[in-house]
């Protein structure tokens, strides 16, 4: 090798080393940024689940093929959620846009999916009658860091609190024995549908106004039994009522945000349900059960509207996302819905 060639080789080697160093620093910087906690955590995260609500009525309105659809106009039955909240936040799971948000637990039954939502993993639960979830969950993360007083859980699905191991002091409205066993369930008449959910949302709003917890979980659940007994008009009416509840929650959160509080709202379902005549049911072998959705808005959430494409996600990603928003975790499981993650 000539001296000139040697100098060139040294120069080339130096340039290569410099490039590698820059690339490594950039790569590790990116990785560190993705692994860092949210700079300013949310003061309150509200998670709302709507039991067995499929996206058909959210995106397209009532299914004219189902008896009882009536003369409902085309278009969403939840105009506030889809027309006001989502444009300021995000919606995951619109199949027309190639966005996928699936079941947390493949069995497609309620309790296994509530456990997967809170545990962030598939649990051993396979039916609605399950022992309390084992290991860490979103509930234990919040309670361990902030104390049970920082947690509020409101639902009329009484089995949910023991199955999720909600501490008694955090469950002022966790009524027992109000659902399950549809075959023997009381046949509610139309005017009665919605009374339990209305009481739950009232209690949750009172708590949110009086002493907002760090993490507030609200589970509305009457849509599922209404569907199981095939009462489509009641199911549609409940969706309209839920839209009003979401408006009330968002209005209160906006009022708090105006005072400087950092607040986030996430909305999803435990499972979806079948289509056509299969709409009454949900299960691993009922097509459509896996077509879940998630809407979110507020502190930490990017205003990206209905997301297109992107990686397939599931409700198992919600736990890490809420923990990230609360400053409890460093893994933003759904970076596409987050600001700067
Ligand atoms: Zn369910």
Boltz pocket constraint, residues with backbone or C-beta under 6 A from the ligand:
constraints:
  - pocket:
      binder: B
      contacts: [[A, 51], [A, 52], [A, 109], [A, 110], [A, 111], [A, 224], [A, 270], [A, 271]]
      max_distance: 6.0
